[in-house]
Amino acid sequence: MKSLSRKERSDDQIRPIQIVRDFCPESDGSVLFQMGGTRVICAASVSTNVPDHAKLRGIGWITAEYTMLPYSTNPRTERRIGRQDGRAVEIQRLIGRSLRSVVDLSRMSDYCIAIDCDVLQADGGTRTASINGGFIALRLAIEKLLHDGSLAQNPIRSEVAAISAGYVNGILLLDLDYLEDSTASVDMNVVMDGEFNLVEIQGTGEQHPFTREQMDRMLFLAQKGITEIISTQNSVFEK
């Protein structure tokens, strides 16, 4: 899929989304999620190795790992072996929090689901794409557990999706690509559930502080994008 430049899409238009379901056949649910020039493989793996902190509370768990593969960027991203990348750790925690926010973990007390998000190509919005694709992979894994009788009730309470918005050269834009994100004076990543309740906001005045009015405008625009993303997520499951 060709990534549309901003000249080819309006300020409030998200990049084209393409989803390849069951991309990793050995996983319990997977997709190749592409949003413009950003491509992420999201794969879910189910196990009974529930962390002790969750077992003590009588709940299951959902965790995530995030990696940018070396060839996802130019110049090459260094492969980290045996040492943690602070940015990756922060992003995978965000992904895990976002997915857990829409799941009743007490309904999957015997299971832990790990979501692996591997960035194949990075053109901005890799964390938001990972949340969007990660939710689809999670839902596929949950449907598999329901189908084989491992779960009695669906623990998913709502969809969850994420998008970026920000100001570039004084103009408010939705779904920033890399060039826009790298020059934005203000940028924000927004995570919402299917009822547009806020799950998380990560906003930064890169060049100067931003006003409450600007924040509200970014949130309003983000909701527009998230509406479209959730519709696309749901289309994966339409018979």
C-alpha positions in Angstrom: 0.0 0.0 0.0 1.3 3.4 -1.0 1.4 5.9 1.9 -0.5 9.1 1.1 1.4 12.3 1.6 -0.4 15.2 3.3 -0.9 16.7 -0.1 -3.0 13.7 -1.0 -5.1 13.7 2.1 -6.9 16.3 4.1 -5.8 17.6 7.5 -8.4 15.5 9.3 -7.9 12.3 7.2 -6.2 9.2 8.5 -3.9 7.2 6.4 -5.2 4.2 4.5 -5.5 1.1 6.7 -4.9 -2.5 5.4 -5.2 -5.5 7.6 -4.0 -9.1 6.8 -5.7 -11.5 9.3 -4.0 -14.7 10.5 -0.6 -13.4 9.3 1.3 -15.7 11.8 -0.4 -19.1 11.6 1.4 -20.5 14.7 0.0 -17.8 17.0 -3.4 -17.8 18.6 -4.4 -14.6 16.7 -2.5 -12.3 14.5 -2.6 -9.5 11.9 -0.3 -7.5 9.7 -1.6 -4.0 10.5 -0.6 -1.3 8.0 -1.5 2.4 8.3 0.1 4.3 5.5 3.8 3.6 5.5 3.8 2.0 9.0 3.5 -1.8 9.2 3.3 -3.8 12.4 2.9 -7.5 12.9 0.7 -8.1 16.0 0.5 -11.6 17.3 -1.3 -13.1 20.4 -0.1 -16.1 22.3 -2.2 -17.7 25.0 -0.6 -19.5 28.0 -1.6 -20.6 31.5 1.5 -18.9 33.0 -0.4 -16.2 34.8 1.9 -13.8 36.7 1.8 -14.2 40.5 0.4 -10.7 41.1 -2.6 -11.6 38.9 -3.1 -15.0 40.4 -3.3 -13.5 43.9 -6.1 -11.3 42.7 -7.9 -14.1 40.9 -7.6 -12.6 37.5 -5.9 -13.3 34.2 -3.4 -11.0 32.5 -2.5 -9.4 29.2 1.0 -8.2 28.5 2.8 -6.8 25.4 6.2 -6.7 23.9 7.2 -4.1 21.3 10.2 -4.1 19.0 11.3 -2.1 16.0 13.1 -4.4 13.7 16.5 -3.1 12.4 15.3 -2.6 8.8 12.2 -0.7 9.9 14.0 2.6 9.6 16.7 4.3 7.6 19.3 4.6 9.0 19.1 1.1 10.6 17.7 0.7 14.1 20.2 -1.0 16.4 19.1 -4.5 17.5 19.1 -4.6 21.3 20.2 -7.9 22.7 20.5 -8.4 26.4 19.6 -4.8 27.3 16.4 -2.9 27.4 15.4 -0.1 25.2 13.7 2.6 27.4 11.5 3.8 24.6 10.4 0.2 23.7 9.6 -0.6 27.4 7.5 2.6 27.7 5.6 1.7 24.5 4.9 -1.9 25.4 3.6 -0.9 28.8 1.3 1.5 27.0 0.0 -1.2 24.7 -0.6 -3.6 27.7 -2.4 -0.9 29.7 -4.6 0.0 26.7 -5.6 -3.6 26.0 -6.3 -4.5 29.6 -8.5 -1.4 30.0 -11.2 -3.0 27.9 -11.0 -6.5 29.3 -12.7 -8.1 32.3 -9.6 -10.0 33.5 -11.7 -11.9 36.1 -13.3 -13.7 33.2 -10.0 -15.1 32.0 -8.4 -16.0 35.3 -6.6 -19.1 34.1 -4.9 -17.4 31.1 -2.2 -14.9 30.2 -2.2 -13.5 26.7 1.0 -12.0 25.4 0.8 -9.6 22.4 4.0 -9.3 20.4 4.2 -6.1 18.2 7.0 -6.1 15.7 7.5 -3.0 13.6 8.4 -3.9 10.0 8.3 -0.4 8.7 8.2 2.8 10.7 6.6 6.0 9.2 5.2 7.5 12.4 2.5 6.2 14.7 4.1 2.8 15.5 2.7 2.8 19.1 -0.8 3.7 17.9 -0.7 1.1 15.1 0.5 -1.5 17.6 -2.5 -0.8 19.9 -4.9 -1.0 16.9 -3.5 -4.2 15.5 -2.9 -5.6 19.0 -6.5 -5.3 19.8 -7.5 -7.3 16.7 -4.9 -10.0 17.6 -6.3 -10.1 21.2 -9.9 -10.4 20.0 -8.9 -13.3 17.6 -7.2 -15.1 20.5 -10.3 -14.6 22.8 -12.6 -15.8 20.1 -10.5 -19.0 19.8 -10.7 -19.6 23.6 -14.5 -19.1 23.5 -14.9 -21.4 20.5 -13.0 -24.3 22.1 -14.8 -23.8 25.4 -11.8 -22.6 27.4 -13.7 -19.4 28.3 -17.3 -19.4 29.4 -17.8 -15.7 28.8 -16.3 -13.1 26.5 -14.1 -10.9 28.7 -13.8 -8.1 26.1 -16.0 -5.2 27.2 -15.3 -2.8 24.4 -13.0 -2.0 21.5 -9.9 0.1 22.0 -8.0 2.2 19.4 -5.4 4.9 19.2 -4.4 7.8 16.9 -2.1 10.8 16.9 -2.9 14.4 16.4 -0.8 17.5 16.5 0.1 20.9 15.2 2.6 21.3 12.4 3.4 24.8 11.2 0.4 26.0 13.1 -2.0 23.6 11.4 -3.8 20.8 13.3 -3.3 17.5 11.6 -4.6 14.0 12.3 -2.5 10.8 12.1 0.9 12.3 11.8 3.5 10.5 9.6 7.2 10.6 10.5 8.0 13.8 8.8 5.1 15.6 10.4 5.7 14.1 13.8 9.4 15.0 13.7 8.6 18.7 13.0 5.4 19.1 15.1 5.3 21.9 17.7 2.7 19.9 19.6 1.8 16.3 19.3 -0.5 13.9 21.1 -1.2 10.2 21.1 -4.8 9.4 22.2 -6.2 6.1 23.2 -10.0 5.7 23.5 -12.4 2.8 24.0 -15.4 2.0 21.8 -17.6 4.6 23.7 -14.9 7.2 23.3 -13.9 7.2 27.0 -10.3 8.2 27.3 -7.9 5.4 28.2 -4.6 7.4 27.9 -3.3 10.7 26.6 0.3 11.4 25.8 0.7 15.0 24.8 3.8 17.1 24.5 4.6 20.7 23.7 7.7 20.0 21.7 8.5 23.6 20.9 6.3 25.5 23.2 3.4 25.0 25.7 -0.1 24.4 24.2 -3.4 25.7 25.4 -6.4 23.9 26.8 -8.3 24.9 23.6 -5.7 23.3 21.5 -5.8 20.1 23.6 -9.6 20.0 23.2 -9.3 20.4 19.4 -6.8 17.6 19.2 -9.0 15.3 21.3 -12.0 16.1 19.1 -10.0 15.3 16.0 -8.6 12.1 17.5 -12.1 10.9 18.2 -12.9 11.3 14.6 -10.0 9.1 13.6 -10.6 6.5 16.3 -14.2 6.2 15.0 -12.9 5.2 11.6 -10.3 2.8 13.1 -12.8 1.0 15.2 -15.1 0.5 12.2 -12.1 -1.0 10.3 -11.2 -3.2 13.3 -14.8 -4.5 13.4 -14.8 -5.2 9.7 -12.2 -7.9 10.3 -14.8 -9.9 12.2 -17.7 -9.5 9.9 -18.9 -12.7 8.4 
